[in-house]
């Protein structure tokens, strides 16, 4: 019960944090641009400095950088960038520990960066803010690392749920990307946090889809072929977008020779130059996205917006800005899908009666290609738009995008940042994949007879350290495995006539040549008590448990 109470509290805290960040962002945008959202009136003059005309956008990123650059450098350098990789690292390598000051610094820096024209999103900041709140609470209560990690996931889920009014997607974002854990305990806690955060957000801002877009329909089964093609293209673009983001950052790193605290201000001139040429890139850009999906731009300008977003976001992050890459991924995907739909309508109007439908699918598919989180991508697009009509083409395109992304790139837009620092979150999995089951095999425990009575089973498990025993016939035939928990249940039920054959579970028989990664997956899937390993021919001669697997893994670590 204590964990559930903490999850609800963190969800409420993340909801309040999201609301506070939203207020900060709106205030910063109003101060820097003179408008509530400058992207909605792109090219207009600043109401505070009308004599500058549209030229004010050249200087707002510089002024913003002069404020948040020293702030980040002095108090929390991990607040630089897009935030989610830092949370992933904290969960995987730091036991869920995030410095509490990160929440404050990240909120201020990202609000200043985006409000000053930085072409980044707000999901990265709110994930880092919510996660820092969860981590801070866990550290104050001196909770163990396993609980601390879970509270970080609760904060991330609450942040996403409150910011975008997407409670389901918030849950799966935390489980699929941050925690990489779908256990019941994790699921329950994260759900409670997301529900609490969403309830608070809806009370404050209303219950409506985050993106208000027109409805679309799929009018022909042939359109699914077009959606499949879009998914493949989007998967490739997602990888290209990820690589370009870090390429621009590399170029900025090589060219900059001054103090890091000054880098956002000097680099802000480059961002300002892009905004001067293409003011639609100012800030997050949701009004521009909505207009494009609604058919407000020609195909050529849509492609220009796509390229402009990649450049503007890359420069914002590259010069040291603070903000997320989720919103830019949606923007890039929308432009790709809209351009695809408009081009298809020129060829065959029946295939694209509503090009905006392709834009919506493109949004989810590019994000799936860049982040490789297909479950989150499907759910978040459904909740962001409230468009159930496109769920089937959305699932198709996202599955293909994630698949093609996996084929052409070993990393994602989030993990690549960590890999560049020498941190491979999947290294243990790859290490186990190189090791054969044979090095972890233990001798087969003395097997049970298929005719062993409940009394014999009870007596045997009373002296056995393991949680399962094999069942083998007189002729060596394999019957399965009897878990100790099944014997306990039979005793409680008073099932005196039951035998080992009745309680035996069919489980896969491993071979010595299979990898430990495959074996671990099978072991976990089948209860984790133990699995048989085949010897010569078809006879079972070995036994694999978590203890043996961990001993093999420990031997690998000590050898390294």
C-alpha positions in Angstrom: 0.0 0.0 0.0 2.9 2.4 0.8 4.2 2.1 -2.8 0.7 2.9 -4.2 0.4 6.0 -2.0 3.9 7.2 -3.1 2.9 6.6 -6.8 -0.2 8.7 -6.4 1.8 11.4 -4.7 4.4 11.5 -7.4 1.7 11.6 -10.0 0.2 14.6 -8.4 3.6 16.2 -8.1 4.4 15.5 -11.7 1.0 17.0 -12.7 1.8 20.2 -10.7 5.3 20.3 -12.2 3.8 20.0 -15.7 1.4 22.8 -15.0 4.1 25.0 -13.6 6.4 24.3 -16.6 3.5 25.1 -18.9 3.0 28.4 -17.2 6.7 29.2 -17.3 6.9 28.4 -21.0 3.9 30.6 -21.8 5.3 33.4 -19.8 8.7 33.1 -21.5 7.2 32.9 -25.0 5.1 36.0 -24.2 8.2 37.9 -22.9 10.5 37.0 -25.8 8.1 37.1 -28.8 5.2 39.3 -27.6 2.7 36.5 -28.5 1.3 33.5 -26.7 2.6 31.2 -29.4 4.7 32.9 -32.1 4.5 29.9 -34.4 0.8 30.7 -34.8 1.6 34.1 -36.2 4.9 33.3 -37.8 6.5 36.4 -39.4 4.7 38.9 -37.2 6.5 41.7 -35.3 7.1 41.5 -31.6 4.5 43.6 -29.8 7.1 44.7 -27.3 9.5 45.8 -30.1 7.4 46.6 -33.2 10.1 48.7 -34.8 12.3 45.6 -35.2 9.7 43.9 -37.4 10.4 40.1 -37.8 14.1 40.7 -37.2 13.7 40.3 -33.5 13.8 36.5 -33.9 17.5 36.8 -34.8 18.3 38.0 -31.2 15.8 36.2 -28.9 17.8 32.9 -28.9 20.9 34.9 -28.1 19.3 36.7 -25.1 17.7 33.4 -23.9 21.0 31.6 -24.2 22.8 34.3 -22.1 20.4 33.5 -19.3 20.0 29.7 -19.4 23.6 28.9 -20.5 25.2 30.0 -17.2 22.3 28.6 -15.3 22.8 25.1 -16.6 26.6 25.3 -16.5 26.6 26.4 -12.8 23.9 24.2 -11.3 23.0 21.1 -13.3 24.8 20.4 -16.5 22.7 17.2 -17.1 19.8 19.6 -17.8 21.4 20.4 -21.2 20.0 18.5 -24.1 16.8 16.6 -24.5 16.6 14.9 -21.0 15.2 11.5 -21.6 18.6 9.8 -22.1 19.7 11.2 -18.7 16.7 9.6 -17.1 17.3 6.3 -18.8 20.9 6.4 -17.6 19.8 7.2 -14.0 17.5 4.1 -14.0 20.0 1.7 -15.6 23.3 2.8 -14.1 22.7 5.1 -11.1 20.1 3.2 -9.2 17.4 5.8 -10.0 19.3 8.7 -8.4 18.7 12.1 -9.9 19.8 15.3 -8.2 16.7 17.2 -7.0 18.0 20.5 -8.4 17.7 19.1 -11.9 13.9 19.6 -11.8 14.2 23.3 -11.2 17.1 24.0 -13.5 15.6 21.9 -16.3 12.2 23.7 -16.0 13.8 27.2 -16.1 16.3 26.4 -18.9 13.8 24.6 -21.2 11.2 27.4 -20.7 13.8 30.0 -21.6 15.1 28.0 -24.5 11.8 27.2 -26.1 10.3 30.6 -25.2 13.3 32.3 -26.8 12.7 30.4 -30.1 14.5 27.1 -29.6 12.9 24.6 -31.9 12.5 21.7 -29.4 9.7 20.0 -27.6 8.6 20.1 -24.0 8.2 16.3 -23.3 11.9 15.9 -22.5 11.9 18.6 -19.9 8.7 17.3 -18.2 10.0 13.7 -18.2 13.2 14.9 -16.5 11.3 17.1 -14.1 8.8 14.4 -13.1 11.5 11.8 -12.8 13.7 14.1 -10.6 10.7 14.6 -8.3 10.1 10.9 -8.0 13.8 10.3 -7.4 14.0 13.0 -4.8 11.1 11.6 -2.8 12.6 8.1 -2.9 16.0 9.4 -1.7 14.4 11.4 1.2 12.7 8.2 2.3 15.9 6.2 1.8 14.2 3.6 -0.4 16.2 0.8 -2.0 17.3 1.2 -5.6 14.6 -1.1 -7.0 11.9 1.2 -5.5 13.9 4.3 -6.5 13.9 3.3 -10.1 10.2 2.6 -10.1 9.5 6.0 -8.6 11.5 7.6 -11.4 9.3 5.8 -13.9 6.2 7.0 -12.0 7.4 10.6 -12.4 8.1 10.1 -16.1 4.6 8.6 -16.7 3.0 11.4 -14.7 4.8 14.0 -16.6 3.8 12.7 -20.0 0.2 12.0 -18.9 -0.2 15.5 -17.5 1.5 17.4 -20.3 -0.3 15.8 -23.3 -3.5 14.4 -21.6 -2.3 10.9 -22.5 -2.5 8.7 -19.4 -2.3 5.4 -21.3 0.7 6.5 -23.4 2.3 7.9 -20.3 2.2 4.5 -18.7 3.7 2.7 -21.7 6.3 5.5 -22.2 7.6 4.8 -18.7 7.4 1.0 -19.0 8.7 0.6 -22.5 11.4 3.3 -22.6 12.4 4.3 -19.1 12.0 1.1 -17.0 12.0 -1.5 -19.7 9.9 -3.5 -17.3 6.3 -4.7 -17.6 6.0 -6.5 -14.2 2.7 -6.3 -12.4 4.1 -4.2 -9.6 5.7 -1.7 -11.9 2.6 -1.5 -14.1 0.3 -0.9 -11.1 2.5 1.9 -9.6 3.0 3.6 -13.0 -0.7 3.5 -13.8 -1.6 5.1 -10.5 0.9 7.9 -11.1 -0.4 8.5 -14.6 -4.0 8.5 -13.5 -3.3 11.0 -10.7 -1.3 13.3 -13.0 -4.0 13.2 -15.7 -6.8 13.9 -13.3 -5.0 16.9 -12.0 -4.2 18.1 -15.5 -7.8 17.7 -16.7 -9.1 19.6 -13.7 -6.8 22.4 -14.5 -6.9 22.5 -18.3 -9.9 20.5 -19.3 -10.4 17.1 -20.9 -9.8 17.3 -24.6 -7.2 15.9 -27.1 -3.9 17.7 -27.0 -4.0 18.2 -30.8 -7.3 19.4 -32.3 -7.3 18.1 -35.8 -10.0 17.3 -38.4 -11.4 13.8 -38.6 -10.1 11.5 -41.4 -11.3 8.2 -42.8 -9.8 5.3 -44.7 -12.0 4.9 -47.8 -10.3 2.1 -49.6 -8.4 -1.1 -48.7 -5.8 -0.2 -51.3 -4.8 2.7 -49.1 -3.2 0.3 -46.7 -0.5 -0.3 -49.3 0.2 3.4 -49.3 0.3 3.5 -45.5 2.7 0.6 -45.5 5.0 2.4 -47.9 4.8 5.5 -45.8 5.8 3.4 -42.7 8.9 2.1 -44.5 9.9 5.6 -45.6 9.2 7.1 -42.1 11.3 4.4 -40.5 14.2 5.4 -42.7 13.6 9.1 -42.1 13.4 8.5 -38.3 16.9 7.0 -38.4 18.2 9.8 -40.7 16.7 12.4 -38.3 18.4 10.8 -35.4 21.8 10.7 -37.1 21.5 14.3 -38.4 20.7 15.5 -34.9 23.9 14.1 -33.5 25.9 15.0 -36.6 25.0 18.7 -36.1 25.9 18.4 -32.4 29.3 16.9 -33.4 30.0 19.8 -35.8 29.1 22.3 -33.1 31.4 20.5 -30.6 34.3 20.7 -33.1 33.8 24.3 -34.0 33.2 25.7 -30.5 36.3 26.7 -28.6 34.9 29.1 -26.0 33.4 28.6 -22.5 30.5 26.2 -22.4 28.2 28.7 -20.5 28.5 31.1 -23.5 27.9 28.5 -26.2 24.0 28.8 -26.2 24.2 32.6 -26.6 26.7 32.6 -29.5 25.1 29.6 -31.1 21.8 31.3 -30.7 22.7 33.5 -33.7 22.6 30.4 -35.9 19.2 29.4 -34.5 18.0 33.0 -35.0 19.2 32.9 -38.6 17.0 29.9 -39.3 14.1 31.5 -37.5 14.5 34.7 -39.6 14.4 32.6 -42.8 11.7 30.3 -41.6 9.8 31.7 -38.6 7.5 28.7 -38.5 10.3 26.9 -36.7 9.9 29.1 -33.6 9.3 27.1 -30.4 7.5 23.8 -30.4 5.5 24.5 -33.5 2.2 22.8 -32.9 0.1 25.5 -34.7 2.2 25.0 -37.9 1.8 21.2 -37.6 -2.0 21.6 -37.3 -2.2 23.9 -40.3 -0.2 21.5 -42.4 -2.3 18.5 -41.4 -5.4 20.6 -42.3 -4.0 21.1 -45.8 -2.9 24.7 -45.4 0.5 24.4 -47.2 1.6 23.3 -50.7 3.8 20.2 -51.0 7.0 22.1 -51.7 6.6 24.3 -48.6 5.8 21.2 -46.5 9.1 19.6 -47.5 10.8 22.9 -46.7 9.3 22.8 -43.2 10.5 19.2 -42.8 14.1 20.1 -43.6 13.9 23.3 -41.6 12.7 21.4 -38.5 15.6 19.0 -38.7 18.1 21.8 -39.0 16.5 24.1 -36.4 16.2 21.4 -33.8 19.7 20.1 -34.5 21.1 23.5 -34.0 19.1 24.2 -30.9 20.4 21.0 -29.3 23.9 21.3 -30.8 24.6 24.8 -29.4 23.6 23.6 -25.9 19.8 24.2 -25.8 17.4 22.4 -23.5 14.3 20.7 -24.8 12.8 17.4 -26.1 12.9 15.7 -29.4 9.5 14.1 -29.3 7.6 17.1 -30.6 10.1 17.6 -33.4 9.7 14.0 -34.3 6.0 14.5 -34.6 6.5 17.6 -36.7 8.9 15.9 -39.1 6.5 12.9 -39.4 3.5 15.2 -40.1 5.4 17.0 -42.8 6.5 13.7 -44.4 3.0 12.2 -44.2 1.4 15.4 -45.6 3.9 15.6 -48.5 3.3 11.9 -49.2 -0.5 12.3 -49.1 -0.4 15.4 -51.3 1.9 13.7 -53.9 -0.3 10.6 -53.9 -3.4 12.7 -54.5 -1.8 14.2 -57.5 -1.2 10.7 -58.9 -4.5 9.1 -57.8 -7.0 11.2 -55.9 -8.9 8.1 -54.7 -5.9 6.9 -52.8 -5.6 10.1 -50.8 -8.9 11.9 -50.5 -7.6 13.3 -47.1 -3.8 13.8 -47.2 -4.0 14.7 -43.5 -4.6 11.1 -42.7 -1.1 10.3 -44.0 0.2 13.2 -41.9 -1.2 11.7 -38.7 0.2 8.3 -39.5 3.5 9.8 -40.5 3.8 11.5 -37.1 3.6 8.2 -35.2 5.8 6.3 -37.7 8.7 8.8 -37.7 8.7 8.8 -33.9 8.6 5.0 -33.9 11.5 4.9 -36.4 13.6 7.4 -34.3 12.8 6.1 -30.8 11.8 2.5 -31.6 9.0 2.4 -29.1 6.1 1.1 -31.2 3.6 0.5 -28.4 4.1 4.0 -27.1 3.9 5.5 -30.6 0.5 3.9 -31.3 -1.0 4.8 -28.0 0.3 8.4 -27.9 -0.9 9.2 -31.4 -4.4 7.8 -30.6 -4.6 9.8 -27.4 -3.1 13.0 -28.8 -5.6 13.1 -31.7 -8.6 11.1 -30.5 -8.7 9.7 -34.0 -9.7 6.0 -33.8 -10.4 5.8 -37.5 -6.7 5.7 -38.3 -5.7 3.2 -35.7 -5.3 0.3 -38.2 -3.1 2.2 -40.7 -1.3 3.7 -37.7 -0.4 0.3 -36.3 0.7 -1.0 -39.7 3.0 2.0 -40.5 4.4 2.1 -37.0 5.2 -1.6 -37.0 7.0 -1.3 -40.3 8.8 1.9 -39.3 10.1 0.3 -36.1 11.2 -2.8 -38.0 13.1 -1.0 -40.7 14.7 1.2 -38.1 15.9 -1.9 -36.3 17.4 -3.3 -39.5 19.4 -0.2 -40.4 20.4 1.2 -37.0 21.5 -0.5 -33.8 20.6 2.6 -31.7 17.8 5.1 -31.3 17.5 8.8 -30.9 17.6 8.3 -27.1 20.2 5.6 -26.7 22.7 7.1 -29.2 23.4 10.0 -26.8 24.5 7.5 -24.2 26.5 5.3 -26.6 28.5 8.4 -27.6 29.6 8.6 -23.9 30.5 4.9 -23.9 27.4 3.8 -22.1 25.6 0.8 -23.6 22.4 0.0 -21.8 22.0 -3.3 -23.7 25.6 -4.5 -23.2 24.6 -7.2 -20.6 22.1 -8.6 -23.1 24.7 -8.7 -25.9 27.2 -10.3 -23.5 24.7 -13.1 -22.6 23.9 -13.5 -26.3 27.6 -14.5 -26.9 27.6 -17.2 -24.2 26.3 -20.7 -24.7 24.0 -22.4 -22.2 26.6 -25.2 -21.8 28.8 -23.0 -19.5 25.9 -22.5 -17.0 24.5 -26.0 -16.9 24.2 -27.8 -13.6 23.8 -31.5 -13.0 20.2 -32.7 -13.4 18.5 -33.0 -10.0 17.5 -36.6 -9.1 14.3 -36.8 -11.1 10.8 -37.6 -9.8 9.0 -40.7 -10.9 5.7 -39.9 -12.8 3.9 -42.1 -10.3 5.3 -40.3 -7.2 2.5 -39.6 -4.7 1.8 -36.2 -3.0 3.4 -37.5 0.2 6.6 -38.4 -1.7 6.6 -35.0 -3.5 6.2 -33.1 -0.2 9.0 -35.0 1.4 11.3 -34.5 -1.6 10.7 -30.7 -1.8 11.2 -30.4 2.0 14.9 -31.3 1.5 15.5 -29.8 -1.9 16.9 -26.2 -2.3 15.4 -25.8 -5.7 11.9 -24.5 -6.6 11.2 -27.2 -9.2 12.1 -30.8 -10.0 12.2 -32.7 -13.3 9.9 -35.7 -13.9 11.5 -38.6 -15.9 10.0 -42.0 -16.7 11.8 -45.3 -16.2 12.7 -45.5 -19.8 14.2 -41.9 -19.8 11.1 -40.3 -21.3 10.7 -36.7 -20.4 7.4 -35.7 -18.6 8.0 -32.1 -17.6 8.8 -30.1 -14.5 6.9 -30.0 -11.2 7.1 -26.5 -9.5 7.1 -26.5 -5.7 4.2 -24.0 -5.7 2.0 -26.6 -7.4 2.8 -29.1 -4.7 1.9 -26.5 -2.0 -1.4 -25.9 -3.7 -2.2 -29.7 -3.9 -1.4 -30.0 -0.2 -3.7 -27.1 0.6 -6.5 -28.7 -1.5 -6.0 -32.1 0.1 -5.5 -33.8 -3.3 -4.1 -37.0 -1.9 -4.6 -39.0 -5.1 -2.5 -36.7 -7.3 0.8 -37.7 -8.8 3.9 -36.0 -10.2 2.6 -36.7 -13.7 -0.6 -34.8 -12.9 1.4 -31.7 -11.7 4.1 -31.8 -14.3 4.3 -28.7 -16.6 5.5 -28.9 -20.2 8.5 -26.7 -20.6 11.0 -26.2 -23.5 14.1 -28.4 -23.4 17.2 -26.2 -24.0 20.4 -27.3 -25.8 23.9 -26.5 -24.8 24.5 -24.5 -28.0 21.7 -22.0 -27.4 22.7 -18.6 -26.0 22.2 -17.6 -22.4 20.1 -14.6 -23.6 17.6 -17.0 -25.2 17.8 -19.2 -22.2 17.1 -16.3 -19.8 14.0 -15.3 -21.9 12.7 -18.9 -21.7 13.5 -19.2 -18.0 11.6 -16.1 -17.2 8.7 -17.0 -19.4 8.3 -20.4 -17.8 8.3 -19.3 -14.1 12.0 -19.1 -13.5 12.4 -22.2 -11.3 14.5 -24.3 -13.7 14.7 -25.7 -17.3 16.1 -29.0 -18.6 19.0 -29.1 -20.9 19.4 -31.9 -23.5 22.5 -34.0 -23.5 23.5 -36.6 -26.2 20.6 -37.6 -28.4 17.2 -36.6 -26.9 18.0 -37.4 -23.3 17.8 -34.7 -20.7 21.0 -34.6 -18.7 21.4 -31.0 -17.5 19.6 -28.3 -15.6 19.6 -24.5 -15.9 18.5 -22.2 -13.1 18.9 -18.5 -12.5 21.7 -19.3 -10.0 23.7 -21.0 -12.7 23.1 -18.3 -15.2 24.1 -15.6 -12.7 27.3 -17.5 -11.9 28.2 -17.6 -15.6 27.4 -13.8 -15.9 29.5 -13.1 -12.8 32.4 -15.0 -14.3 32.1 -12.9 -17.4 32.2 -9.7 -15.4 35.2 -10.7 -13.4 37.1 -11.8 -16.5 36.4 -8.3 -18.0 
